[in-house]
Amino acid sequence: MEAILQECLQLASSGYKEITLLGQNIDAYGRDMTPRRTFADLLHYLNDNLPDGSISRIRYVTRVIDAVANLDKVCECFHMPFQAGDDEVLRGMRRGYTYDSYMTIIKKIRLKAPDASICGDVIVGFPGETEEAFQRTLDLMEEVKFDNLNTFAYSPRPNTEAANWDNQTPPDVQSDRLQRVQALAARHALERSQRYVGTVLEVLVEDRNPKNGNECMGRTRQGRQVFFEGSIDELKGELVLVEILEARTWSLVGSLSSI
């Protein structure tokens, strides 16, 4: 953990304000340590030992809910791939969870960190996916209302079991289901954006808006992109307060706040 802290401090000395912890399976972090550690331990360690004025935001990809809810530097953003809503399809994908067990985690997030964003991944048209099974995916989406959803149509991959199954979903059915999923995801994303209108949010300024040179763009703690008028030369890399005036599907528009 000390090595990770030192790398964070080096990045901070170069002007970075935000870091992202990455790993193939970071939930397994610390199992080979003595004494044994967890990824939540790492979040607590970094949060407690990064000086004020250094790294202000920590992002990650995992399910460490309690740590996110309680640590001020850890961003309230969960990436929770679900792939499908039907239990039989999930078994075919060799996923180790069900609709109900997935929703148990989502409900805990909503309870512990109610303003957190929840993002996910979904695959439509997996071999054997019936219309009824696909409807379970739509049901799950309606229950969660993802802030952002990465959508994919299944495609056979070499040396995978499902690629050789006889019950492949026809391309036209895949296309139809993908369009339906994308339309619903966009509706939910706009709904989630609208909750910010009229609020003042902390935004980390990242760059100039490529479509409007007079605007800066940055991200909230929940990962929502925000556009507002300002000088990128003065504000890049700064944490600023922005009053949100308009909600878009995947972004927000606001103005610098005087609060």
Secondary structure, DSSP 4 states (H G I P E B T S, - for coil): -HHHHHHHHHHHHTT--EEE---TTGGGTTTTSSS---HHHHHHHHHHHSPTTS--EEE--S--HHHHHH-TTB-SEEE---B-S-HHHHHHTT-S--HHHHHHHHHHHHHH-TT-EEEEEEEE--TT--HHHHHHHHHHHHHH--SEEEEEE----TT-GGGG-S-PPPHHHHHHHHHHHHHHHHHHHHHHHHTTTT-EEEEEEEEEETTEEEEEEEE-TT--EEEEE--HHHHTT-EEEEEEEEE-SSEEEEEE---
